[in-house]
């Protein structure tokens, strides 16, 4: 025994030294660890909860005192991987090389990924167990948000929300931590990721072609949970709480009950506890958040958080209670629908009440919660029909995408609840671009008259849209178009004009100009393919104009991009040949799902089609965006032409491969 005692003391001293090194690494690199956790955590938590959870994950990275893991052995030297292993210290592109930092980073990564993992027996509507575990820090009475970025940061955040945690982790480890692919794969494997190689491959597609720009955006304030803005949660509701001691006691009881429930589920034992029981405090009608009617005119955040509670039944606790209980645990009689990528989990905190009233024979309640969802509950006023519960994502809604919500939908049309900042509303038909809009009647509670629905099938003779104008207190002379594609939130329609000669790249603008309306008149019917897919906005980009052979008439090329609330986009490339009617449908020549084409991260496009001239001869036509300098054809036809357009005689069914050269030296293949 005396022989081994000195070695035991040495091991204990080494363990204590390892803990001190890990603690020092955590304190020194706390901001970068919190940023890493914030990017990896599920965006569905909402920005406020994700900020607090990112801090909690990092602060819990060190094991609790007295636990078996409380003395981790972090050796003075260890094997290093990736670029971060090659140099001591920290740089802009490399993570700290000290092994203690690597140990802490692995702990943070495992904990952040755990927030997206659900055991097989865990109810699908509930967040992962890790997301329900109470943890410090806790903020009461304030909402925390990272500084808002621009359009590019928003697009990157949507792209990250469309992939799972391992892919976000691979993306962050490469761009924030400077690890190469092998280093990322090894670290993900240590974090118990099932398919590290697959996560790395999918992460490599994010942010292209401008990976340097994506790296800069990840380091911007949009993804910095250490530099945040604060806003009050609900001043009106808090002002009426005069029994602070009773509330505090109730919160303690709830926290204890929640901890017990989560622990019992984690051990697989104990009796079942319903979500309604666990989340009872946030499902109390008295706890609902309510925004003051004038808030929208005096806030820099113009979205659903600025909507006041409207309708004649906002004080009907019985109706509100039924709606909240149905949300917590829908019975079999309640029909539940969700837009793609939307969680149907109970709210993590009291939701905001937007509307409660009777519309078209049903009692309707609209909520908005901290997870950026709009929830609609509707129960029939008479008859034996069951209630309905609809969920839709509304991540980072703004003046246009947060301007309306469907409050009632029938076989013939839909009624909308308009945002309080909408000063004027009209309806128009996209297939009648020369016909001015007609005034739309709006009730004092913001509910519109019924608007006809676009035809879901058969002939496409009309396409009704709403043309809304914002109050001058928000934006001066700002009108925009939205259309109903079957989801709770209507879709914002925009237009990007043709490239100008020598002018910089154009940006999307509102589709209210004559040029935009003429383009939408020929492409509106293609919107039917997007119905019910959770689309946030659709942009028509006129990326090229081409002189046609045999006569010199012109044709336009459009890239119609649909962006969803969850991030992924769908692209239709459409060819607008000369037509006798301004509403003749364009020809769809390419259709691509889950792509960055025609967006901030996919600025170049090339497409081709077969075209029959008035003489009866067939041609292969191609066109590219403004950076295309040369187009080449191979296969059944071999030819090339300088510039962004191309035309060559070819048989009707000739198989031709098209490639293009870009001004900056890259190449581009045609989209199919």
Secondary structure by P-SEA (a helix, b strand, c coil): cccaaaaaaaaaaaaaaaaaaaaaaaaaaaaaaaaaaaaaccccccaaaaaaaaaaaaaaccccccccccccccccccccccccccccccccccccccaaaaaaaaaaaaaaaacccccccccccccccccccccccccccbbbbcccccaaaaaaaaaaaaccaaaaaaaaaaccccccaaaaaaaaaaaccccaaaaaaaaaacccccaaaaaaaaaccccccccbbbbbccaaaaaaccaaaaaaaaaaaaaaaaaaaaaaaaaccccccccccccccccccccbbbbccccccccccccccccccccccccaaaaaaaaaaaaacccccbbbbbcccccccccccbbbbcccccccccbbbbbbcccbbbbbbbbbccccbbbbbbbbbbcccccccccccccccccccccccccccccbbbbbbcccccccccbbbbcccccccccccccccccccbbbbbbbbccccccccccbbbbbccccbbbbbbbbcccccccccccccccccaaaaaaaaaccccccccccccccbbbbbccccccccccbbbbbbbbbbbbcccbbbbbbbbbbccccccccccccccccccccccccccccccccbbbbccccbbbbbbbbcccccbbbbcccccccccccbbbbbbccccbbbbbbbccccccccccc
